[in-house]
Amino acid sequence: MNESIAVIGAGMMGSAIIKSLVINGYKGQITAVDFQTQKLDDLKELGIKTCFDNCVATKEADIIFIVVKPGDVGKVLKEINSVVKGKLVISVAATVSLSFLRKNISEAKLVRIMPNLGVMAQASYTAFCCDSNVTVAEKQKIQTLLNMMGLSDEVEEKHMDALTAVSGSGPGYMSIIVEALTYAGLKVGLPRNIALKSAAQTMLGTAKLVLDLKEEPAKIKDMTTTPGGTTIEAIYQIEQSQIRPAMIRAIEEATKKSSQIRERLNIT
Ligand SMILES: NC(=O)c1ccc[n+]([C@@H]2O[C@H](COP(=O)([O-])OP(=O)(O)OC[C@H]3O[C@@H](n4cnc5c(N)ncnc54)[C@H](OP(=O)(O)O)[C@@H]3O)[C@@H](O)[C@H]2O)c1
């Protein structure tokens, strides 16, 4: 792929998207747009073209990522509407619906994605959904780009709020688990660096067992558990903490919040 790409909003997520494309050797021109010179200067060092004008950058691009906060998306769409005919416009903004994008952009190919902070390490899970005029070939292009940031799947738009809750916000909850395991390590006397590294690598290794070796979580649990051993002792304590219902309630509430934010910001 060598289409030119504009990334509008070079904040945490926008610059992580750009860096993932660069790390994967993306051949087309990438232009970053932001208000803040410092953010653009950092990207210039990677050989990225920078610009302060959304309209100019969009005019020159085939694919446009919109990576501003949800409340700023409407303003950006109005600025670029006259220069996006036939182009792929990919909104990264949480909660912003395809119908809102359609209402504000007349003739583009519209896509909504939900990555997570894993993009910073090219280990995101990114869900995407497309407007009906996006072709199969364009979907393949989108997925090629998203796979430079980690793993991706096309989903129906009705699942986007749930995925915002499970994977979009997920690094926040997984950090609590890693932190808790680290503190547990400290409690039983591990050096701080060993406690943190062993906790984080254990989470990564478990994810790889599921994703690469296709092991079921329940089987992994059984594989680590011997009668009367250490794992069952810990599992007995963890199950009493009601961690499962807590996680289910948390995701239910975050899913509801996603649609409430959409209503509040009037981006339905
Ligand atoms: N962070 C995550 O974990 C995550 C996960 C999934 C999806 N997302 C979505 O990604 C989007 C960006 O999030 P973020 O965390 O990267 O936010 P961020 O760090 O605040 O980045 C947004 C950037 O866009 C700039 N900006 C604002 N309005 C602009 C405009 N009209 N034209 C050009 N640039 C403009 C902002 O500049 P100023 O700071 O000067 O306003 C800021 O540098 C959000 O919609 C969010 O829902 C984020």
The ligand as an SDF file (V2000), in Angstrom:
LIG
                    3D

 48 52  0  0  0  0  0  0  0  0999 V2000
   -6.4260    7.2830   24.3070 N   0  0  0  0  0  0  0  0  0  0  0  0
   -7.0440    6.0960   24.1630 C   0  0  0  0  0  0  0  0  0  0  0  0
   -6.7940    5.1130   24.8760 O   0  0  0  0  0  0  0  0  0  0  0  0
   -8.0680    5.9300   23.0610 C   0  0  0  0  0  0  0  0  0  0  0  0
   -8.5680    4.6450   22.7570 C   0  0  0  0  0  0  0  0  0  0  0  0
   -9.5080    4.5300   21.7300 C   0  0  0  0  0  0  0  0  0  0  0  0
   -9.9410    5.6520   21.0460 C   0  0  0  0  0  0  0  0  0  0  0  0
   -9.4560    6.8680   21.3840 N   0  0  0  0  0  0  0  0  0  0  0  0
   -9.9630    8.0620   20.6840 C   0  0  0  0  0  0  0  0  0  0  0  0
   -8.8920    8.7230   20.0380 O   0  0  0  0  0  0  0  0  0  0  0  0
   -9.1860   10.1210   19.9820 C   0  0  0  0  0  0  0  0  0  0  0  0
   -7.9570   10.8830   20.4070 C   0  0  0  0  0  0  0  0  0  0  0  0
   -7.6590   10.5380   21.7510 O   0  0  0  0  0  0  0  0  0  0  0  0
   -6.2550   10.9080   22.4010 P   0  0  0  0  0  0  0  0  0  0  0  0
   -6.2070   10.1890   23.6950 O   0  0  0  0  0  0  0  0  0  0  0  0
   -5.1500   10.7220   21.4130 O   0  0  0  0  0  0  0  0  0  0  0  0
   -6.4890   12.4820   22.6580 O   0  0  0  0  0  0  0  0  0  0  0  0
   -5.4130   13.6400   22.6740 P   0  0  0  0  0  0  0  0  0  0  0  0
   -4.1100   13.1280   23.1920 O   0  0  0  0  0  0  0  0  0  0  0  0
   -6.0600   14.8130   23.3420 O   0  0  0  0  0  0  0  0  0  0  0  0
   -5.1910   13.9860   21.1150 O   0  0  0  0  0  0  0  0  0  0  0  0
   -6.0640   14.7620   20.3320 C   0  0  0  0  0  0  0  0  0  0  0  0
   -5.1960   15.7760   19.5960 C   0  0  0  0  0  0  0  0  0  0  0  0
   -5.9850   16.4150   18.6040 O   0  0  0  0  0  0  0  0  0  0  0  0
   -5.7070   17.8100   18.6500 C   0  0  0  0  0  0  0  0  0  0  0  0
   -6.8500   18.5380   18.0790 N   0  0  0  0  0  0  0  0  0  0  0  0
   -7.9770   18.9480   18.6720 C   0  0  0  0  0  0  0  0  0  0  0  0
   -8.7970   19.5420   17.7940 N   0  0  0  0  0  0  0  0  0  0  0  0
   -8.1430   19.5130   16.5950 C   0  0  0  0  0  0  0  0  0  0  0  0
   -8.4640   20.0150   15.2940 C   0  0  0  0  0  0  0  0  0  0  0  0
   -9.6170   20.6540   15.0560 N   0  0  0  0  0  0  0  0  0  0  0  0
   -7.5800   19.8130   14.2960 N   0  0  0  0  0  0  0  0  0  0  0  0
   -6.4020   19.1780   14.5330 C   0  0  0  0  0  0  0  0  0  0  0  0
   -6.0360   18.6960   15.7430 N   0  0  0  0  0  0  0  0  0  0  0  0
   -6.9020   18.8840   16.7650 C   0  0  0  0  0  0  0  0  0  0  0  0
   -5.5170   18.0830   20.1230 C   0  0  0  0  0  0  0  0  0  0  0  0
   -4.8660   19.3030   20.3480 O   0  0  0  0  0  0  0  0  0  0  0  0
   -5.2000   20.0620   21.7430 P   0  0  0  0  0  0  0  0  0  0  0  0
   -4.6460   19.2080   22.8210 O   0  0  0  0  0  0  0  0  0  0  0  0
   -4.5180   21.3770   21.5720 O   0  0  0  0  0  0  0  0  0  0  0  0
   -6.7130   20.1770   21.8200 O   0  0  0  0  0  0  0  0  0  0  0  0
   -4.6610   16.8740   20.5250 C   0  0  0  0  0  0  0  0  0  0  0  0
   -3.2980   17.0790   20.2400 O   0  0  0  0  0  0  0  0  0  0  0  0
  -10.3900   10.3740   20.8870 C   0  0  0  0  0  0  0  0  0  0  0  0
  -11.5460   10.6310   20.1150 O   0  0  0  0  0  0  0  0  0  0  0  0
  -10.5570    9.0700   21.6430 C   0  0  0  0  0  0  0  0  0  0  0  0
  -11.9300    8.7700   21.8920 O   0  0  0  0  0  0  0  0  0  0  0  0
   -8.5100    7.0460   22.3580 C   0  0  0  0  0  0  0  0  0  0  0  0
  1  2  1  0
  2  3  2  0
  2  4  1  0
  4  5  1  0
  4 48  2  0
  5  6  2  0
  6  7  1  0
  7  8  2  0
  8  9  1  0
  8 48  1  0
  9 10  1  0
  9 46  1  0
 10 11  1  0
 11 12  1  0
 11 44  1  0
 12 13  1  0
 13 14  1  0
 14 15  2  0
 14 16  1  0
 14 17  1  0
 17 18  1  0
 18 19  2  0
 18 20  1  0
 18 21  1  0
 21 22  1  0
 22 23  1  0
 23 24  1  0
 23 42  1  0
 24 25  1  0
 25 26  1  0
 25 36  1  0
 26 27  1  0
 26 35  1  0
 27 28  2  0
 28 29  1  0
 29 30  1  0
 29 35  2  0
 30 31  1  0
 30 32  2  0
 32 33  1  0
 33 34  2  0
 34 35  1  0
 36 37  1  0
 36 42  1  0
 37 38  1  0
 38 39  2  0
 38 40  1  0
 38 41  1  0
 42 43  1  0
 44 45  1  0
 44 46  1  0
 46 47  1  0
M  CHG  2   8   1  16  -1
M  END
$$$$
